[in-house]
Amino acid sequence: MSVALQIDSLQQKLSGTGCRLVAVTKTRPVEMLLEAWHAGCKAFGENRVQEMAEKYGELPKNIEWHLIGHLQTNKVKYIAPFVSLIHSVESLKLLQEIDKHALKNNRIISCLLQIYIAQEETKFGLSTEEAEALLASPEVAGLAGIRIAGLMGMATFTGNREQIRAEFRSLKQFFEKLKKGPLPANAEMRELSMGMSGDFDIAVEEGSTMIRVGSSIFGSR
Ligand SMILES: *Cc1c(COP(=O)(O)O)cnc(C)c1O
């Protein structure tokens, strides 16, 4: 199926669910991103700063750029002028760096706290306790250049769909708990980024507001 048809079919599946598509374009040439853009998808997820900055320079300006991969503090400056949402925040140090560069650019940058939900050693993220501690800390409350918009999580890479569902469900429960507050003035629980090509259907059923889908649209990497 073509990129355009895949995007249409995904948008149809999402219609009425309250969940949005972020097309994960890492490793794809700009021609493919343009194809997706012409098909009506204007939100792209990249996991590497340099690649995202280069593509930003080459493509139309009405694109939302989502950073979905691990972000090093020394690279924040390259994306601060244009990034729409950083899905992968997992430390106070990183929030402070994003804040600094947001203010330099006269922006407020939206961020998600990445929460560790998988039964794997390799996934990045905060524990729920660490996330709660961040949200309660006066240092975070004092950052005027960031907005914490919600949470992101990745399920275990497994064929066990019940396990995946349980992991997404636990993240949604944590999201709802945080939503009840108290939260600092620069945080809200609005976005829950969960679901990729192999598990987005489960994620949508469990309350995702944003799925990050690459290979289902563009083919295997
Ligand atoms: C690559 C990636 C995706 C997309 O994965 P697909 O299986 O290609 O849909 C989603 N989220 C993150 C954080 C990724 O790194």
The ligand as an SDF file (V2000), in Angstrom:
LIG
                    3D

 15 15  0  0  0  0  0  0  0  0999 V2000
   10.8950    4.1970   15.9870 C   0  0  0  0  0  0  0  0  0  0  0  0
    9.9620    4.6080   17.0560 C   0  0  0  0  0  0  0  0  0  0  0  0
    8.5660    4.5080   16.8840 C   0  0  0  0  0  0  0  0  0  0  0  0
    7.9230    3.9510   15.6470 C   0  0  0  0  0  0  0  0  0  0  0  0
    8.1560    2.5830   15.5290 O   0  0  0  0  0  0  0  0  0  0  0  0
    7.4270    1.7020   14.3730 P   0  0  0  0  0  0  0  0  0  0  0  0
    7.4830    0.3370   14.9240 O   0  0  0  0  0  0  0  0  0  0  0  0
    8.2190    1.9080   13.1390 O   0  0  0  0  0  0  0  0  0  0  0  0
    6.0360    2.2150   14.2480 O   0  0  0  0  0  0  0  0  0  0  0  0
    7.7560    4.9700   17.9150 C   0  0  0  0  0  0  0  0  0  0  0  0
    8.2710    5.4820   19.0490 N   0  0  0  0  0  0  0  0  0  0  0  0
    9.5930    5.5820   19.2520 C   0  0  0  0  0  0  0  0  0  0  0  0
   10.0820    6.1670   20.5430 C   0  0  0  0  0  0  0  0  0  0  0  0
   10.4790    5.1410   18.2710 C   0  0  0  0  0  0  0  0  0  0  0  0
   11.7910    5.2450   18.4990 O   0  0  0  0  0  0  0  0  0  0  0  0
  1  2  1  0
  2  3  1  0
  2 14  2  0
  3  4  1  0
  3 10  2  0
  4  5  1  0
  5  6  1  0
  6  7  2  0
  6  8  1  0
  6  9  1  0
 10 11  1  0
 11 12  2  0
 12 13  1  0
 12 14  1  0
 14 15  1  0
M  END
$$$$
